């Protein structure tokens, strides 16, 4: 992953302002340790910290058009860049092999009409819709003195936007680059853009499936047809996302989702995706990585999968003390005090360091499947297909605050890029247009109330030929549980001892914004406040409870969720095999 930091609407360029931008960018250097670049001109400054994945030799940023009238800083990957390059062959003069340069070609195309007719917001949205990838970018048009900022549909790539009262606009990949540099800031919403000609953050990414009544379900569809579509679409997504000019690997927890991604990736790893598999890959052996306490549930399953699909497997053990020692750094890098996210980010952060030490710069991961297919155990309680579908849509809309944030920032802390095929834009259109009945889990109406349909059955059926049976039908295990149950149990005990009853009683006085609801959250919040003391920082973390099954939606499904204040999957009684 790269890091970007930019300042717009500058009234007067000064050396001091350039230094300010460089300080902001330096805070992001862990995201892009390979090279630094900066543009200063007109009313804008764009800075970039590069992690080179595609075109390491000539793809440095910021990127420019051949006439240098437009400049671009991007964090992300555009998976369909070759198709766009072919579309503009002979029409646009590409200066690099960077996948991100196609954004400039698309922009040039629409502004070419600007002298004849006014560019509309619809054209901006159409431009962004042509991109299939994960991205956050800032584009400055020096000729028109205008700028465009945009973020990918789900928010796989992080982005924050800040403001000063004089109209200055700031953006940065992480909030640490904005803390203390502007008067206020907030997360830049996924699937949104900011165009200076019509100021304000506006949505560009919309789909019919976001509304249950408008969701498309194919007439005459069957479970088998739906499962086959899932298999084809995900296989295509994984293949596209294997484009890389540097060594890559897969995160293999031993759960269903990461195992599927790893198995598909292994099928294509022998050949180079960038030239349509015409030559051998630069690194023909696929490396897989698993992390956990010794004898953790995930590690045994990960080894089983690795042996089955033939990856070069690496099992990383950490101790509880090593995890506890890392928490302060983890919170600095992930920029949240959400309990679930801190629990899961810590082992991922430790794993990322080992991955980087081995020369791996990009990994594929399984984030997003549980949100798309209702994989969390409380989905067993969904009362109807409509309720089930609407909850998957809601969960997807919040991913940028949770799992996407965790995966991206935990890996980026050590300069490793994470890619998430389940959240591929084209795959989402296939998966979210399925009849929700095909996704539902819980009591089997046909077999009787004592029989259950396992979560994500439509996915399990699709890939049952790629994996061992005990992996295909393994129950959902949340990552923070799967690395070893004693990890969470120890965190609960340590934080219970560290925070006094008196501190909890006065929690609202110390933390009036998003007041902690338990001692573990209070403990993480205290560390967060040391790193990021501003109100903007506190508000950047979601205010809703981090426990997915304590939401109002879940309470409507089952009264047993009332007052449940534990995000572990083991807290879902009657569903998890190891429930406590």
N, C-alpha and C positions, 0 to 999 in steps of 0.2 A: 504494500500500500504506500501511496505517496502522501504528502501533506501539502495543503494549499492555504495561503493567507493573503487576503487582498484588502485594499482600502479604495473606496470610490467616493465621488463627489468632493474631491479635494479642491479647496479654493486656491491654494498656492503650494506648489512643490517646494520643499525645503530639505536640506541635509538631515535635519532632525526627524522629519517624517519618514525619510528613507530608513534611518536607523531604527525607528519604531517598528516599521514593517519587518526589518531584519530580525529584531528581537522576537516578534510574533512568530516568524518562520522558524527561528532557532528552537522554539518550544516544541516544534513538530518534527525535529530532525530524526527522532527515533522511528518515525513512520517512513522516512526516505533518507537512509544514510549514504546513498550512492552519489548524489550530486545535489548542488543547490543552484537555483537560478532566480533572477529578479528582473522585472521590467518596471521602469519609472517613466511616465510620460503622460501628457494631457492632464486629466483629472484623476488618474488612477495609478495604483501600484499593485502589481501582481507578483507574489513570491511563491516559489515551489521547492519542495524537498522531495527528491526522486528516489523511488525504489524501482530499479530497472527490471522489467519482466519481458516486455516485447521491445525489440529493436534497442538493445542496450547501447549500441555505438552512436546512433544518430538521433535518438528519440528524446533528447533532453528538453526540458521545459523551462520557461514558457515557450509555447509554440507560436509561430507567426505565419501569416499568409505571405506569398511571395512578394507582395508590394509593401509588406510590414504595416499595413493599415489596421489590421486586426490581430489581437494577441490573446492567447488562451492558456489558462492553467487548469489542469484536470487531475483529479484523483479517481482512478477507476480503470475499467477495462470495457472496451466496446467489442463484443463478441462477433458482431456481423460487419466488422470494419472492411473486410475484403469485398463483400457484396457492395458496400457503399463506394469503395474505391473504384470498383469496376463500373459502377453507374456514372461516376464523374471522370472516368478516364478520358483524357483529351480536353476536358472542360475545366479542370482545376489542376493547378501545378502543385503536386504534393512534394514537400521538401524532405520528409523523413519517412521511415517505415512505421512510425508510431500508430497504433490503433486509434488513439485519441484525436489524431489530426483530422479525421473525417468530420468532426464537429465543425471545424472551420469551413470545410467544403459545403456542408449543409447550410451554414449561416451565410456564406457568400452567395449561395443560390437564391436565398430569399431577399437579400438586400440588393441584388441586381435589379429587382423590380421596384426598388424604393423610389427611383426617380419618376417612374410612370404611375405608380399607385402606392398609396400608403400601406406599409406593412401592418398587418393586423395581428392581434393576439392569437387568432386561429392558426395563422401561418407559423407562429412560434411553437404552438402546441403540436402542429403537424411535423415540424422539424424534430422536436424531441421524441415524438412517437416513432420516428424512423430508427432510433437508437435501441438496440437490444444489448443491454449491458448493465454494469453497476458503475455509478459515477456521481461525482459532485464536481461542478466546474464553474469557473468565472471567466467570462469572455468580455474583453473591452474593445470597442470599436473606436479607434482614435479619430478616424475620419469624421464620424458623426458625434463623437463624445458621448457615447451611450454604452451601457453594459448590460449583460445578461448573465444571470446566475440560475443554476438548475440542479436538482437532485433526483436520483433514480427512483423508480416507482415505489419500492418498499422501504428504502432507506438502508440498504446494505452498507453504503458508504456514508460515514458521518459528516455532518455539516452544521455549522452554527452561524447565525447572522446577528450583527451588533449595530447599534445606532448611537450617534451623538445628536444632541438637540439642534446643532447647526446644519443637520442634513447629511453629515458624513455617514457612509454605510461601510460596515466591515463584514468580512466572512472569514471563517477558518475551519479547518478539519476537526479541531478539538477545541473545547471551551477554554483550555489552559492558555491558548494563544490570545484569547479575548479578555480573560480575567485581568482587570486593572488597566486595560487599554481603551475601553470605550465605556460610555455611560450606562448602557444596558445591552443585554444580548439574550438570545433564546435559540432553541433548536430550529433549524431550517427544515420545514416539513417535507417528508418524502413525497415524490410525485408532484412537486410544486416548482414554480420558477419565479424569478423577480426580473422584470424588464424595466429599465429606467425610463423608457418612454411612457410607460403606464405604471408608475411605482406601486409597490405592494407585492406581497407574496401570494401567488395565485396557483390554483390547481391546473396541471396539464394532463395528469394520468387519471382517466375514468374508465370504468368497465360496467357493462350491464350486470355482471354477476355481483356487483356491490349491493344491488337491491334484489332481494329474494324474488319479488314478483316479476322482475325483468330477467332473471337468470335464465340462460338458455339450456334446456335439457332436450337432447335429441329424441324425436319421436321414434318409438320402436326400439329404443336403446335397451341393452341388456348388460348385466353385470360383467359378463365375459368381454363384450365389446369395449366397455368402459375401461376394464383392466388392461386390455391390449393397447388402447390409446395412451394410457398412462405409461406403459412400458416403452412405446415408441418415442413419445415426447420427452421423457426423462433421459433416455439413451442419447437422443439428439442434443439435449441440453448439456449433458456431461461432455460429449465429444467436442462441442463448440468451446466449452470452458477449459479444455486442455491446451489451448493455444499458449505457447510459452517458449521463450528463448533461453530459459534458465532452468535448473533442476526443480522439479516439483514432487509433491507427495500427496497423501491422503490422511485425514484424521479418522482413525478407526476405533471407535469406542466399543464395538461389539454389539451395539444396538442395531435395530433394523435399518434405520435411515443411513447411518454412516457405512454400514456393511453393503447396502445397495450401491451407494455412490462409489465405494472402493471397488466393488466387483465390476461395475460398468467401466470405470477408469482403467482397470487392469486389461480389459479387452482391447483398448485402443492405445495403450502406453508404449507398445513396441514400435509404432510408427509416428512420424511427425505430422501433427494435425494441420499445421500452417500451410503445408503444400499438398493437402488432400491425401495424406498417407502414402505419398509416392516414394518417400525415403525412410530409412530407419530413424528412430528418435535419437536425439543427442544423448539422452540418458534412458536406455531401453528398459531398465528395471524400475518398477514402481515401488517406492518406499511407503510403508504405512506406520502410523504412530499411535500409541495408546498410552494413557497415563492413569495412575491410580495408586492407592495405598497397596501394600503387599497383600496379595490374595483377594483383591477387590473383585466384585462381581463382573465388572466390565472387562478386566484384563484376561480372564479365562476365555470369555466369549470372543474377544478380539483376536486372540491367538488361534482359536479354532477357525475363524473366518480367514485370517491371513494364510494359514496352512492350506485352506481349501482353494483360495483364488490364486495363491502363489506370489504374494508380495514379499519384499524384503522387510520384515517386520521389526519394529523397535518398541520394546515395552519399558516405559519410564516409571520407576517407582519414586514416590516422594513420601516423606514422613509428615506426620501431623505437625510437628514442630517447624519443619521447613515451610509448611503452608501458613502457619500462624505468623512466622517471621516475615512472610511476603505480603501480608494483607495491606499494610500501609502503602507499599509501592503499588500494589494492585489497584487500590482505590484511586491513587493519583493517576494511573494510566487509563482506567475504565471510566472515571469521572461520574460515578454514581454511588449511592448508598443503599440501593435496592438490595434487599437481603438475598433473594434468589440469585441475582446477578453476581454479587460478591462471592457467594459460596461456589458458584460454578466457574467464575473467572479465575480463581486462584490456581487450581490445577492446570487450567488451560494456559495461563501465563507462564507457569513453570515449564510446561511442555514446549511452549513456543521458543524458549531459550535454547533448549536442546536441539530442536529442529533447525534453528538458525546456525547453531554450532556445527551442524553436519553439512552446511552448504545448501540447504533447501530454502528457496525463497517464496514458494507458493504452495498452498495446500487446498484441497477440496474438502468440504465439510457437509454435514447433513442437516444444517439448520433449515427451518421452515416447514418441514413435513408435518409436524404435529399441529401446526396452525392450519395448514391447508386441509388435512384429512381428519382433524379432530382426534389426535393421538393422545392427548392428555387424559388421564384416567377419569376425570370428572365428566368427560363427554359421555360416559356410560349412562349418565343420569339425564341426558337430553330428552325432553318429552315429545319432540316432534322433529321432522326433517327441516322445517323452517327455522326452529330454534337452533338446531344444530348448525345449519348453514350460516345464519346470522352471527353466531358466535365465532365461526371460523373467519368470517370477514372482519369482525371486531379484533380478533387476535392478530390477524395479518396487519391491521392498521396500527398496532402497538409494537410490532416487532422491532422497530428502530429504537425503541426505548429499552429493550430487553436483549433477546438473543442475538440480533444483528449487532447491537452495541457491544455485547460481550465478545462475540467471535472476532469482530473487526479490531477492537482496541486491545484485547488480550494478545492477539497475534502481532499487531502493529507495534506493540511495545518493544518488540525485538526485531522489527523490520521484516516481518513475514506477511505475505498477502493471503487472505482467505477468500475462497470463491464458494458460492452456494447454489448448486444447480437446481435444487428444489424451488428456488426463488427466481429462476429464469423467467423473463417476461412472457415468452411464448409458451413455456410449460404451464405457467399460472393460468393462462387462458384455457388450456385444456383441462387442467385439474379442477378449477373453480367452476367450470361449466358442467361438471358431472351432476347427475341427479343426486341430491344429498342423501337419498335413501341408500345409495350404494356405499356411502361412507359411514353410516351410522353403526354404532356398537352398543353393547349392553344386552339386556334380556332378549333371547331369541324367541320371537312371537310364534314361530312355527314349531320350534322344538320344545317349548315350555319355559316357564320363568326360571327354572333351575339351571338352564343352559344359557350360555352367553356367546354373543358374537364378539370376537376380539377386535380391538381398535385397529384401524387402518387395514382391514381385511382386503380391500380392493388393491392396495399396494403389495401386500404380502403375496397374494395370488399372482400378481403380475411378474414378480421376480423369484418365484418359488424354485425355478430351475437353475438359478445362479448361486444359491446359498444353501448351507446345511439346514435341514428341517428344524433343528432346535433354535436356529437363529431366526428363520422365517416366522416362527410362531412364538418367539420370546415376548413376554409381556413388556410393556413400556416401562423403562427405568430412566428417571430423570438423571442428567449428567452428574449433578452434584450428589445424588445418591449412589450412582453406579461406580464412582471412583472409590467408594468405600463408605459404608454406613457410619463408621465411627468418625468420619470427617465432620459431618453435620452435627452429630451428637456432641463432639468435643467443642465445636463452635458455640453451640447453645449453652454448654456448661461454662466455658471460659467467659463469654459475654455476660452471663447471668452473675458471675462472681465479680466482674470488672465494673459493672454499673450498679449503683446503690438504689435502694427503693426511694430515697430522697431525691436523687437525680431524676428518676422516672416521674416522680410526683410533680417536679418542676420542669418537665420536658417542654411544655408549651411556652414557658417563659424564655428558655434558652433557644428553642427552635420553633418560633411561631409559624414559620412556613413549613408545611408538610411535617407536622409534629410526629416524632417516632412513636410507634404503637407498641413496641416491645423493647427489651433490653438489647437484643442483638442488633436491631435497627439503630438504636441510640448509639451503640458502640461504633458502628460504621459511620453514622452521621457525624459523630465527633471528629473522626479522622478526616472525613470529607471537608468539614468546615475549616480545619487547619490548612488544607491545601487550597480550598476555594471559599473564601469567606463572604463573597458577595451574595446579595439576594438573588441576582440573576442566576448564579450557580445553583442555589437551593431550588429555584423554580424550574431548572432544566431537568430535574429528576422527576419522574411521574409521581403525581400526588395520590393516585389510586393505590390500594393495597397491593403489595407485590405478590400476594397469594392468589393465583389465578382462580382457584375454586372458592374464593371468598367474595367474589364480585356479586353484584346484585343479580346478574343473569343466573349464576350458579345457585344462588339462594332460592330463586324461583323454581329451579329444577329439583332441589332436595333440601329440606330443612336441616338435615344433619350437617350442612356446611356452615350453619350459623355459628358465629364466634370462633370459627376455625382460623387460627393465626399462625399457620405453619405451611410454608410452600413446598415441603417435601411431598413427593408422590406417595410416600408411605402413610401420609395422613389421611388418604382417601380410604376409609374403612369399607370393607365389603367388596373391594375391587382389587387393591394391591395385595399380592400374595404374602408380603412381609409387612403388612400394615401394623402400626403400633397404636 
